[in-house]
Amino acid sequence: MSAGVKPTKTRLALLQAVAQDEVKQYRYVNYPSEFRWRESAGRRRVVTARIEDMLRAGWVEVGPPPGKSMYSARPVLLTDAGRAVLAASKETAS
């Protein structure tokens, strides 16, 4: 683990959501971007601070934009480090 980020229960749930393509970075021209988690039942939760922690730790990265427009929803992807954190948590839980 890097940047002092520990795999808490909430972060692990969010990493699992990233692995299932449920977290996106939403960008609008002239506005700050935000990260949202599309939870079950269609609810969306803003998780910008937690994802930014995981970006600094190297657990996730932001994928390429889907096209050119004033608005984009970029995927958030697991890195090798993020996959290792998830795998280690599953081993510990077993």
Secondary structure as UniProt FT lines:
FT   TURN            3..4
FT   HELIX           9..19
FT   TURN            20..21
FT   STRAND          23..28
FT   TURN            29..30
FT   STRAND          34..38
FT   HELIX           40..42
FT   STRAND          44..46
FT   HELIX           48..57
FT   STRAND          60..62
FT   STRAND          71..78
FT   HELIX           80..93
//
